[in-house]
Amino acid sequence: MAELMDCEAVAQKYFGQVKNVLEGCADFEKPRVVLFLATSDLGSESYARSMCKKFWQVGIATDVEKIDGPKRLEERIRATEFDDKITGCFVFYPIRFAGILDSYFMKLVPQYKDVEGLNAENIYRLIHYKKEFEGTPCKAVVPCTPKAVIKLLYEYGVEVQGKDIVIVNKSYAVGAPLRRMFDNLGGTVTCCDANTKQESIRYYTKNADIIVTAVPIEVELFDERHVKEGATVIDVSFTRNFDVEKVGRVAERISYCEGKHYVGRVTTAMAAVNTLYLWEYQRWVRNGGKK
């Protein structure tokens, strides 16, 4: 049986790092984040509650604001840019306001207050492998879920360079930035989505060293016949994209969407890390370019 990747342990490591940095700060110095919840999606509501609780535990003051329309959401996002008391904001997607794409709100989030890392300028840095905010020693932010996948692989010693990788997701928030991260690290990446033929997905996964799935419905994309011996398989979904027992017969490592093996725990930790990076950048600016 494959080794189950302990996402809870990985998440706690990074939460601990954030907490250690903030422990010596007075309350008024610590970062503050506002979470914008403009959806009735139960998964988003649960995620907001758990993120808020965890952020407070590590020293990040956090508020959840429920938003009832696109105009109000736009106003609140824009206001964060000029509010020095707010370190960053996080918008829960999908929103599904009629006639407005989620990407519209992603580009509104100010780049230096972008906890989720989806602002166009932050994506630009990712594409060009720029690890700091320009002209500063401060680390830049990247999208939380892709970053969680990379950190999980790193913590388990999974090499990316020279590996064949399949991502079953092409979204702006997950698949697209994750592909670029793998490219930057020297992997060879194939991306699939709902338009990819089932037999093609299984052909690609059969030859992959690393498989990452992020399909938002419960579906068995492949089984042990379509996974390479010794592969690492990560399920980023809120549901389940493969049968763990079947795939575990041939895979070397598996992460899946239950209990302490749920990648979402690491995603929340990466949001805390991004918040720390934004806070450090803003302090650097306020101190005239000094840490």
C-alpha positions, 0 to 999 in steps of 0.5 A: 500500500502506498504511503499516505502523505500527511497534509496535516503535519506539513500544514502544521510545520508552516503554521508554526513558522508563521506563528514563530515570526509573529509571537514577539509582535504586539497585537497592533503590529500583527497582520490583519486579513479580511475574508470576503464570502460572496457565495452561499456555497457550503464548502466556501463557508466551511473553508472561511470558518476554518481559515479564520480560526486557524489564522487567529491561532497563529497570530493573524487577526481575521474577519469574515465579511459576507457580501450580497452583491457584485457592486459591494464586493468590488467596493470592499476589494478596492477599499483594502488598497487604501486601508493601512490596517488591513494586510490582505484580503481573500475572496472565496471562489466560485462566486457566480454573480450573473454576467460577471466572471470570477476573474474580474474580481481576481484582477481587482485585488491589489497585488500587495494585499493579495493573500490568494496570489491570483492578481495579474501582477503576482501571476506575472511574477510566477510566470517569470520565476521572480521570487521577490517583489521587484526592488525589494528583498521581500518574498512574493506571493503565488497562488495558495493551492498550487503552492501547497502541492509543491510544498507537499512534494518538497516535504516528501522528497519528491523530485520534480526536475526531469519528471513527467507530470499530469495535472487534471485541471486547467483552471486559473486558480489551480491547474494553470499556475501549478503547470507553470510552477512545475515548468519552472522546476524542470518538470514536463507537464501535460494538462487535462480537463473536462474536454480531454477524452477519458482514455487520453487521461488514462494514457497520460496518467499511466506514463506519469511520475506525478499526478495531480487531480483537482476535479470538483466532483466525485469521479473515478478518473483512473484506477491501478491499471492507469497509474505507473508503478512508484508514482506520486498521486495527489488529489486536490479536490473537495471530493474524491477523484480516484479510489485510494485503495486501488491506486495505492496498490501501485503508487508510492505516495498518495494524498487524498481528500479525507482527514489529515491527508486533505491538501486543503489543510496545506492550502490554508497554511500557504495562505498564512505564509502569503499573509506573512510575506505581504506583511513583511513587504508592507513593513519594509515599505513603511520603514523606508526600505529597511526590515 
